[in-house]
């Protein structure tokens, strides 16, 4: 069909405007677009329509509005640029200064759009391309574009926040790098000068390439915000099928992005962009694989491979763009994305990954394209990053608890060395912890080939992240467990409990339980870590039991991974969780739940197997946790009222009445008639935890190396009990709201219940701040090994450390220094320890004989007596001819063996030890990938499935 005689809709004038509307299966938007075109306050001079093989009646719609002589029909595979070029080839110049107005079939301009664009063009003779402000087709308040730029890796940047609303904040005429072809107004002589749209770019980034070449030719590209158009972005959002290319849109967009940047940059910036693209693509491919998006990873590799695999094509493209490229690069460089914006984009992607939407890619789509939100949420979403962070109640709760913690722990902060109670003095760095975990034979103590506890690897990894500082990692986990537990509880209950204030009460009450303050006071690192993880266990278990398909399975892998971490610090967590998990699976049978439960409890066994088998060889170790086991840290006869008020006993316990408000609120929940099943489950978990706590607190356990016998500390089971009670009270809080709304006596009752409930966190915080950390932990712990001994132990000589206690004398063998965290939890060979123990007892008793020779045979060079040094012990050691006194006071005594010490060389390590570590690393990597949040749907990255009824065979192949 000829279009050379297309009708003029406006008398000839200068300038002349030729509007070109290109349609492709866009009938749902085309009618409104044509009405908007014909309704311009400044009518166009010529209007031409092009239909690229539409199958939905678009061609007939164009013909009915523009007339048969003004419509051109082309094949379905024709691109937008080819369609425009075909029209201009057939349609001669209008004479004078002619402007070409490009319109997509899904882009409806405002009535004043063309008039405002031409007015801006008249004010700047150098303007070659002008574009309107684009808003969303459906929500017409949303901004889509006020100009577009890219970084050196081709990442598209609109400069807009997600779901940012148009409030006039960008109004004015602005120089930009690029504007969209949807509503683009371009001078015809400029079009002819730069050669129009590149046919190699049939879709995506063709507008960027055109505007870049326009700027390189010395013309200006401007965005005119007074001109407004509404754009549906049908191709980008896959609201229609793409037929111009067989590649997936994501791959096509990424390929074109890299191509445009590398084709238009000068040589040296091109070299830097090439390096950045290679590194960026490799990194993004890895992230996509971790996020379980293999198709996206393949698209990333294929995109850069397509560009680099055709160097001749790139050379030709650069040759065609050589004119003006170097001369105008300085001006174009200022319009590229600033370097710092890349870090913000990476942060946004990581946040989206944690939110479960995968590593969302902004390239090829507008930043305003996000999931739907409820009315009123846009004010929160549209805020800046700082407001979003510090306006979050969970963050505010964390900060409040952090302030309380800092004040309460004022005596521990700023010290030289943290330690005391169950926590050995924290020395060394992450490399020391890695060495301890990876070595197959440990020279510490008397030497051992036993497996190091896996929590050492967790601490080593965290210390590595924290610049190699072990003391910082321990401080974060132990001293910071209160704010961390509060934030964990608040975040984990998001899907279970709706009321914001209810969650704040639950989280603050949980964080300030006596279990937490007692763990800090006694230096119980294991309980502190489990206390932080327990709310996450509850959330993941809920998702495992109630979620569908991948969500439930991902929760199972995540629960297994975190359960392995908790079990490494406190083995009792595993049997407690196993019993509750088995009961829950039997009570709520659903398809796939059994497999998910097996995964959740099989992962810790696989990750901890050698060490876990070692623990099961001595079942009493199940009741212990990371650190030292001492009688002074527990109540030998813990009263029943302490357990019923969730107080595990030992140092740092508040008065029993502090938790009275929590207990009262949970008892009041029994009077509610609703949610009977929830109340029964919660109280069942609470009673189970209390019963286990009673058994644990009454069971005497021998320490790992036999130097102490004392009941186990019931902090972990009481944390389970408290979790059940808090959930019961929180899930019945809606009744309190109803009582308050009812008025009268019920309102008074509601206020009383709320006041009683909030008394627990307030009283607990007040008591903790007033008393401080009341326990054996200290921020200024002295070295266990005296400096005199450490200086003379350069060859790894061992030291016999003797301590006097009420129940007798205990001994520890050290190797030239204070032990690092985890060495005290490595069991020593029983026979060797018994021989050294007999020799130590002989020395102290003054028996004489071969005691010194036995010590020398095991590498012991020094004998140190810790305070208080009794005269009887000092006289007995002085009487030994094989010992020579080096130092003696009431606080410390040091003796040296006079005979040569010949420590046996370390035996060869087990070769299977290293191999199993590699197996563990592979299992850990696989579990981490399976547990990591993946992409919820393909729509998450902006390429949703097309909503059309055509046969599936028309879909573009991947």
PyMOL commands that set and color helices and strands:
alter all, ss='L'
color gray80, all
select helices_A, chain A and resi 27-38+58-66+68-70+80-90+113-123+188-194+206-216+249-264+267-290+294-308+311-320+329-333+341-354+378-381+385-390+393-408+430-438+455-465+470-479+481-492+500-511+514-522+525-546+549-569+572-587+593-616+619-623+631-633+640-644+656-669+676-697+715-731+733-742+744-771+787-791+823-825+830-845+851-857+871-878+911-931+938-941+952-954
alter helices_A, ss='H'
color red, helices_A
select strands_A, chain A and resi 16-23+46-52+71-74+98-104+107-109+127-136+143-145+149-150+156-157+173-175+185-187+220-231+700-702+709-711+798-805+808-814+860-866+883-888+892-897
alter strands_A, ss='S'
color yellow, strands_A
deselect
rebuild
show_as cartoon
